[in-house]
Protein backbone atom coordinates (compact mmCIF):
# COMPACT_ATOMS: atom_id res chain seq x y z
CA UNK A 1 0.00 0.00 0.00
CA UNK A 2 1.41 3.44 -0.88
CA UNK A 3 2.01 6.01 1.84
CA UNK A 4 -0.69 8.54 2.53
CA UNK A 5 -0.30 11.87 0.72
CA UNK A 6 -1.45 15.36 1.61
CA UNK A 7 -4.21 15.03 -0.99
CA UNK A 8 -5.70 11.84 0.50
CA UNK A 9 -8.95 11.93 2.44
CA UNK A 10 -7.88 10.35 5.76
CA UNK A 11 -11.07 8.34 6.20
CA UNK A 12 -10.95 7.03 2.65
CA UNK A 13 -7.26 6.18 3.08
CA UNK A 14 -7.95 4.23 6.28
CA UNK A 15 -10.83 2.40 4.60
CA UNK A 16 -8.57 1.50 1.66
CA UNK A 17 -5.91 0.36 4.13
CA UNK A 18 -8.41 -1.94 5.83
CA UNK A 19 -9.53 -3.44 2.52
CA UNK A 20 -5.93 -3.97 1.42
CA UNK A 21 -5.01 -5.53 4.76
CA UNK A 22 -7.93 -7.97 4.48
CA UNK A 23 -7.20 -8.83 0.84
CA UNK A 24 -3.52 -9.45 1.48
CA UNK A 25 -4.18 -11.49 4.61
CA UNK A 26 -2.23 -9.18 6.91
CA UNK A 27 -2.59 -10.41 10.48
CA UNK A 28 -4.85 -7.97 12.33
CA UNK A 29 -2.30 -7.73 15.14
CA UNK A 30 -0.03 -5.93 12.63
CA UNK A 31 -2.59 -3.43 11.34
CA UNK A 32 -1.83 -0.66 13.85
CA UNK A 33 1.91 -0.81 13.25
CA UNK A 34 1.47 -0.94 9.47
CA UNK A 35 -0.98 1.97 9.35
CA UNK A 36 1.28 4.03 11.61
CA UNK A 37 4.12 3.62 9.15
CA UNK A 38 2.02 4.79 6.20
CA UNK A 39 0.41 7.96 7.51
CA UNK A 40 1.96 11.45 7.43
CA UNK A 41 1.92 14.81 9.18
CA UNK A 42 -0.72 15.11 11.93
CA UNK A 43 -1.78 11.49 11.52
CA UNK A 44 1.84 10.40 12.03
CA UNK A 45 2.08 12.66 15.09
CA UNK A 46 -1.02 11.00 16.55
CA UNK A 47 0.51 7.56 16.00
CA UNK A 48 3.85 8.55 17.52
CA UNK A 49 2.15 9.99 20.60
CA UNK A 50 0.75 6.57 21.52
CA UNK A 51 2.38 4.25 24.02
CA UNK A 52 3.94 1.15 22.47
CA UNK A 53 1.09 -1.09 23.67
CA UNK A 54 -1.53 1.31 22.30
CA UNK A 55 0.26 1.53 18.95
CA UNK A 56 -0.20 -2.22 18.53
CA UNK A 57 -4.00 -1.95 18.83
CA UNK A 58 -5.41 -1.01 15.43
CA UNK A 59 -8.66 0.42 16.81
CA UNK A 60 -6.70 2.69 19.17
CA UNK A 61 -4.41 3.83 16.33
CA UNK A 62 -7.36 4.51 14.03
CA UNK A 63 -9.26 6.42 16.75
CA UNK A 64 -6.18 8.48 17.67
CA UNK A 65 -5.59 9.47 14.05
CA UNK A 66 -9.21 10.42 13.42
CA UNK A 67 -9.37 12.33 16.71
CA UNK A 68 -6.16 14.24 15.93
CA UNK A 69 -7.52 15.14 12.51
CA UNK A 70 -10.82 16.17 14.12
CA UNK A 71 -12.83 13.70 12.06
CA UNK A 72 -16.02 12.84 13.89
CA UNK A 73 -19.78 12.98 13.33
CA UNK A 74 -19.69 16.44 14.95
CA UNK A 75 -17.08 17.71 12.48
CA UNK A 76 -19.25 16.48 9.59
CA UNK A 77 -22.28 18.25 11.07
CA UNK A 78 -20.34 21.50 11.37
CA UNK A 79 -19.02 21.23 7.81
CA UNK A 80 -22.53 20.55 6.52
CA UNK A 81 -23.97 23.57 8.32
CA UNK A 82 -21.12 25.80 7.10
CA UNK A 83 -21.56 24.70 3.47
CA UNK A 84 -23.12 27.39 1.29
CA UNK A 85 -25.25 26.15 -1.60
CA UNK A 86 -24.39 27.46 -5.04
CA UNK A 87 -26.72 30.02 -6.50
CA UNK A 88 -28.58 28.79 -9.57
CA UNK A 89 -28.85 31.09 -12.57
C-alpha positions in Angstrom: 0.0 0.0 0.0 1.4 3.4 -0.9 2.0 6.0 1.8 -0.7 8.5 2.5 -0.3 11.9 0.7 -1.4 15.4 1.6 -4.2 15.0 -1.0 -5.7 11.8 0.5 -9.0 11.9 2.4 -7.9 10.3 5.8 -11.1 8.3 6.2 -10.9 7.0 2.6 -7.3 6.2 3.1 -8.0 4.2 6.3 -10.8 2.4 4.6 -8.6 1.5 1.7 -5.9 0.4 4.1 -8.4 -1.9 5.8 -9.5 -3.4 2.5 -5.9 -4.0 1.4 -5.0 -5.5 4.8 -7.9 -8.0 4.5 -7.2 -8.8 0.8 -3.5 -9.5 1.5 -4.2 -11.5 4.6 -2.2 -9.2 6.9 -2.6 -10.4 10.5 -4.8 -8.0 12.3 -2.3 -7.7 15.1 0.0 -5.9 12.6 -2.6 -3.4 11.3 -1.8 -0.7 13.9 1.9 -0.8 13.2 1.5 -0.9 9.5 -1.0 2.0 9.4 1.3 4.0 11.6 4.1 3.6 9.1 2.0 4.8 6.2 0.4 8.0 7.5 2.0 11.5 7.4 1.9 14.8 9.2 -0.7 15.1 11.9 -1.8 11.5 11.5 1.8 10.4 12.0 2.1 12.7 15.1 -1.0 11.0 16.5 0.5 7.6 16.0 3.9 8.6 17.5 2.1 10.0 20.6 0.7 6.6 21.5 2.4 4.3 24.0 3.9 1.1 22.5 1.1 -1.1 23.7 -1.5 1.3 22.3 0.3 1.5 18.9 -0.2 -2.2 18.5 -4.0 -1.9 18.8 -5.4 -1.0 15.4 -8.7 0.4 16.8 -6.7 2.7 19.2 -4.4 3.8 16.3 -7.4 4.5 14.0 -9.3 6.4 16.7 -6.2 8.5 17.7 -5.6 9.5 14.1 -9.2 10.4 13.4 -9.4 12.3 16.7 -6.2 14.2 15.9 -7.5 15.1 12.5 -10.8 16.2 14.1 -12.8 13.7 12.1 -16.0 12.8 13.9 -19.8 13.0 13.3 -19.7 16.4 14.9 -17.1 17.7 12.5 -19.3 16.5 9.6 -22.3 18.3 11.1 -20.3 21.5 11.4 -19.0 21.2 7.8 -22.5 20.5 6.5 -24.0 23.6 8.3 -21.1 25.8 7.1 -21.6 24.7 3.5 -23.1 27.4 1.3 -25.3 26.1 -1.6 -24.4 27.5 -5.0 -26.7 30.0 -6.5 -28.6 28.8 -9.6 -28.8 31.1 -12.6 
